[in-house]
Every structure is written in C-alpha cells, then in structure tokens.
Amino acid sequence: MLTVEHHFTCPHCLSQISMILDLSVSPQKYIEDCEVCCRPIEVHFETKGDNITYFSANPLEQ
C-alpha cells in the first residue's frame, strides 16, 4: 500500500488540515470529518502511479 499525507483547506472552517491518502487504489471518493471542526467533507481523488492527479474536498451539510 502506497500512502501519502495530503494537506488542504477544510471547506467548512478554512483550517489547514491533512489526511493520509492511499494511492494504491484510484479513483477514490469517501466522506471524512474535518479534524478541527468535525464537519463532513467529501474527499475525491485520482492518482497515476504515486502522483495525485486530481483532488477535491467539498463540504457536506449535516
């Protein structure tokens, strides 16, 4: 399994956060809570080899 820490801005609270992404399976789409404000974020990313070719983090309303 190839993993990488990816930093981005939470779409809810605008804090800089990071997530560990598993690059061995592409594409991936899942929901994870922000580590600062605990609100849900829809994470979607695609990879080619060990490079992230697409990343989005969109807010989900509770």
HELIX and SHEET records of a PDB file:
SHEET    1   A 2 THR A   3  THR A   9  0                                        
SHEET    2   A 2 GLN A  16  ASP A  22 -1                                        
SHEET    1   B 3 GLN A  28  ASP A  33  0                                        
SHEET    2   B 3 PRO A  40  LYS A  48 -1                                        
SHEET    3   B 3 ASN A  51  PRO A  59 -1                                        
END                                                                             
